[in-house]
Amino acid sequence: MSSDFIVSTFEEYLDVVRDEITIKRPYFRGQSKRVCDGYPLCPSIARYKHVGKLSKEEFRKLEQKAVETFGNHVISYVPHIPRSDWEMLALAQHHGMPTRFMDWTTNPLIALYFATRETKESTGGDQLDSAVYVLISEPDRYADLRREKADRELRSNAEQSQSVGASIERAPPPEDDDPYAALEAEDDSDADTATDSAEDTEADSDQLTEECESPFLIDENVIYDPPHVSPRIRSQDGVLLACHRPLEPLEESDYLEIVIKAKAHDKIRRELDKYGVFDKQLFPDLDGIAKWLKYRVFEIDGQF
């Protein structure tokens, strides 16, 4: 693939993000190796070749079984039990289990950190350029799908209530000698129409419910904002891309590539550290502190 943008400085990167990325809600992913260097944009579960030999149904059952097994052990380790397969899968992803989720961020500087924190080398020892990828396909957001589902249910309930109320109003007064005449006088055709409309709305809602309630049944990519199961997710402005074809890399039309030249990595790391986008801020735990001190003391002989 050809590169969309090539930058050699921190300022050039900021210019691209500010002036060239025009979609309403961009998501960013930094990679120390580019797609063309053998690091395709696909979920971690796609890295296991034996999984790719399964049928679609076998693969789905494997995913669900893995998540169910993970869920059986969760109660001993977390204070709050995930409320859905989405939350459980996000928790499993966070702790390293291969899933159909991909990590992205809403913060372009955090993506730049992941692209430049470590400079990779080719088999010949040459330093490799890295990249920040920008998701431009604009997938639906899980929160929006849930909101749409709730709105449909509200409309369906309101329409059914109105239909019942209208039928009661149209019913003629009962005959003195027949207390059941009012029930027999209802307009059957109106009732059938109302029922058909309610059934159609309910069918649409059921389909949406099925897609929302299970990440294993989606038929398009979906952006999921996970609960803050870890301070790292919050610090990294993390979102997850649920992939409906998790064993295949994203199409080239789904993203832009910003190449970060290898010779710029060291200076960009220093700039990011200066502005507080570095190890101890993005990993707010002892691992982050240790990683930051490793950088400051041993990698650049800097001040701390």
C-alpha positions in Angstrom: 0.0 0.0 0.0 1.1 3.6 -0.6 1.5 5.9 2.4 -1.1 8.6 2.8 1.3 10.9 4.8 4.9 10.7 5.8 6.2 12.8 8.8 9.6 13.4 10.2 8.9 15.7 13.1 6.5 16.0 16.0 5.2 19.3 14.4 4.5 17.7 11.1 2.4 15.0 12.7 0.4 17.7 14.5 -0.2 19.5 11.2 -1.5 16.3 9.6 -3.9 15.6 12.4 -5.1 19.1 12.5 -5.4 19.9 8.8 -5.8 16.6 7.0 -8.0 14.4 9.1 -11.4 15.8 8.3 -13.9 13.1 9.5 -16.1 13.9 12.4 -15.0 11.3 14.8 -11.5 9.8 14.0 -10.0 6.9 15.9 -6.2 6.4 16.0 -4.0 3.3 16.4 -0.2 3.5 16.8 2.0 0.6 15.7 5.7 0.2 15.9 5.6 -1.8 12.7 3.7 -0.9 9.6 1.1 -3.0 7.8 3.5 -3.5 4.9 6.2 -4.8 7.3 4.0 -7.7 8.4 1.8 -6.2 11.1 -1.7 -6.2 9.6 -4.6 -4.3 11.2 -6.6 -7.2 12.6 -7.6 -8.5 16.0 -5.2 -10.5 18.1 -7.3 -13.6 17.7 -6.4 -13.6 14.0 -2.8 -14.4 14.8 -3.5 -18.0 15.6 -3.6 -19.9 12.3 -5.4 -23.0 13.6 -8.4 -20.8 14.5 -8.7 -19.8 10.8 -9.4 -23.4 9.8 -12.7 -23.5 11.8 -16.1 -22.9 10.2 -17.9 -19.7 11.1 -20.1 -21.5 13.6 -17.2 -23.4 15.1 -15.3 -20.2 15.5 -18.2 -18.4 17.2 -18.6 -21.3 19.6 -14.9 -21.3 20.4 -15.1 -17.5 21.2 -18.2 -17.9 23.4 -16.7 -20.9 25.3 -13.5 -19.0 26.0 -15.4 -16.0 27.3 -17.7 -18.2 29.4 -14.7 -19.9 30.9 -13.1 -16.5 31.6 -16.3 -15.3 33.2 -16.4 -18.3 35.5 -13.2 -17.1 37.1 -13.9 -13.4 37.1 -15.9 -13.3 40.3 -12.8 -14.0 42.4 -10.7 -11.2 40.9 -12.9 -8.1 40.2 -15.3 -6.1 42.5 -17.9 -5.7 39.7 -19.1 -8.5 37.5 -19.4 -7.5 33.8 -23.1 -7.1 32.8 -22.9 -8.3 29.2 -20.8 -10.3 26.8 -19.5 -6.9 25.5 -18.1 -6.0 29.0 -16.8 -9.5 29.6 -15.0 -9.6 26.3 -13.5 -6.1 26.9 -12.2 -7.3 30.3 -10.7 -10.4 28.8 -9.1 -8.3 26.1 -7.6 -6.0 28.7 -6.0 -8.9 30.5 -4.5 -10.4 27.3 -7.0 -13.0 26.0 -7.2 -13.0 22.2 -10.5 -11.6 21.1 -12.2 -10.0 18.1 -11.5 -6.5 19.6 -8.9 -4.1 18.4 -7.4 -1.4 20.6 -7.8 2.2 19.3 -7.8 5.6 20.9 -9.5 8.9 20.5 -6.2 10.7 21.3 -3.8 11.1 18.4 -0.8 11.8 20.7 -1.4 8.5 22.5 -1.4 6.7 19.2 1.9 8.5 18.4 3.4 7.3 21.7 2.6 3.6 20.8 4.0 4.2 17.3 7.4 5.6 18.5 8.0 4.3 22.0 10.1 1.4 20.7 11.9 1.5 17.3 11.8 -1.9 15.6 14.5 -3.3 13.3 14.4 -5.4 10.2 16.1 -8.8 10.0 19.1 -6.9 8.5 19.3 -4.6 11.4 17.9 -1.5 9.7 15.6 0.7 11.8 11.9 0.5 10.7 9.5 3.3 10.2 6.4 3.1 12.3 2.8 4.3 11.7 -0.3 5.8 13.1 -3.5 4.5 11.5 -6.6 6.6 11.3 -10.0 4.8 11.1 -12.0 6.6 8.5 -14.8 4.0 7.8 -16.9 5.6 10.6 -18.4 2.4 12.1 -21.5 2.6 14.2 -21.0 3.0 17.9 -22.4 0.5 20.4 -23.8 3.2 22.5 -25.8 4.6 19.6 -27.1 1.2 18.7 -28.3 0.7 22.3 -29.9 4.1 22.3 -31.6 3.3 19.0 -32.9 0.0 20.4 -34.3 1.8 23.5 -36.0 4.4 21.3 -37.6 1.7 19.2 -38.9 0.0 22.2 -40.4 3.2 23.6 -42.1 4.0 20.2 -43.4 0.4 20.0 -44.9 0.6 23.5 -46.4 4.0 22.8 -48.0 2.8 19.5 -49.4 -0.2 21.2 -50.9 2.0 24.0 -52.4 4.3 21.5 -53.9 1.5 19.5 -55.5 0.0 22.6 -56.8 3.4 23.7 -58.3 4.1 20.2 -60.0 0.8 20.1 -61.7 1.4 23.5 -62.8 4.9 22.3 -64.4 3.5 19.1 -66.3 0.7 20.8 -70.1 1.4 20.8 -72.0 1.4 24.0 -73.2 -2.1 25.0 -76.8 -3.2 24.5 -78.8 -3.3 27.7 -79.4 -7.1 27.3 -75.9 -8.0 26.1 -73.0 -7.0 28.4 -70.5 -8.5 25.9 -71.6 -6.5 22.8 -68.9 -3.9 23.3 -66.2 -6.6 22.8 -67.8 -8.0 19.7 -68.2 -4.5 18.1 -64.5 -3.7 18.0 -63.1 -2.8 14.6 -61.2 -6.0 13.7 -59.5 -4.4 10.7 -58.0 -1.6 12.8 -56.9 -4.0 15.4 -55.2 -6.2 12.8 -53.4 -3.2 11.3 -52.2 -2.1 14.7 -51.0 -5.6 15.5 -49.1 -5.9 12.2 -47.5 -2.5 12.8 -46.5 -3.6 16.3 -45.1 -6.9 15.1 -43.0 -5.2 12.4 -41.6 -2.8 14.9 -41.0 -5.6 17.4 -39.2 -7.6 14.7 -36.9 -4.7 13.9 -36.3 -4.2 17.6 -35.5 -7.9 18.1 -32.9 -7.9 15.3 -31.3 -4.8 16.7 -31.4 -6.3 20.2 -29.7 -9.5 19.0 -26.9 -7.5 17.4 -26.5 -5.3 20.4 -26.6 -8.0 23.0 -23.8 -10.1 21.5 -20.5 -9.1 19.9 -20.4 -12.5 18.3 -23.4 -11.8 16.1 -22.6 -8.4 14.6 -22.6 -8.1 10.8 -20.5 -4.9 10.6 -17.7 -3.4 12.6 -18.8 -1.6 15.8 -16.9 0.9 18.1 -17.3 0.0 21.7 -16.4 2.4 24.5 -15.6 -0.1 27.4 -16.3 0.6 31.0 -13.1 1.8 32.8 -12.2 -1.7 34.1 -8.6 -0.4 34.5 -7.0 3.1 35.0 -5.1 2.3 31.8 -8.2 2.4 29.6 -9.1 5.8 31.0 -5.6 7.2 30.8 -5.2 6.0 27.2 -8.6 7.3 26.0 -9.1 3.8 24.8 -11.9 2.4 22.6 -12.4 -1.0 21.1 -13.2 -1.9 17.5 -15.4 -5.1 17.4 -14.7 -6.7 14.1 -17.4 -8.7 12.4 -14.7 -10.5 10.3 -12.2 -11.0 13.1 -9.9 -13.3 11.2 -9.3 -10.8 8.3 -7.4 -7.5 8.3 -9.2 -4.3 7.8 -9.7 -3.2 4.2 -7.3 -0.5 3.0 -10.4 1.7 2.4 -11.1 1.6 6.1 -8.1 3.6 7.2 -5.4 6.2 6.5 -1.7 5.6 7.2 0.6 8.3 8.7 4.2 7.0 8.5 6.6 8.1 11.2 10.1 8.0 10.0 12.4 6.0 12.3 15.0 8.8 12.5 12.4 11.0 14.2 11.4 8.5 16.9 13.9 9.6 19.5 13.0 13.3 19.3 9.3 12.6 19.2 9.6 10.5 22.4 11.3 13.4 24.1 8.5 15.8 23.0 5.8 13.4 24.2 7.5 13.0 27.5 7.8 16.8 27.8 4.0 17.2 27.3 3.0 14.4 29.7 2.1 11.7 27.2 4.5 9.0 28.3 4.9 5.9 30.4 3.9 6.9 33.9 0.9 8.9 32.6 -0.4 6.2 30.3 0.3 3.3 32.6 -0.7 4.6 36.0 0.7 1.8 38.0 4.1 0.4 39.1 4.8 -1.0 35.6 4.4 2.5 34.2 6.7 4.1 36.8 9.4 1.4 36.2 9.1 1.8 32.4 9.4 5.6 32.7 12.5 5.3 34.9 14.0 2.8 32.5 13.6 5.4 29.7 14.8 8.4 31.7 17.8 6.8 33.4 19.0 4.0 31.1 17.8 4.9 27.6 18.5 8.6 27.4 20.4 9.3 30.6 17.9 12.1 31.4 16.9 14.0 34.4 14.2 12.7 36.8 
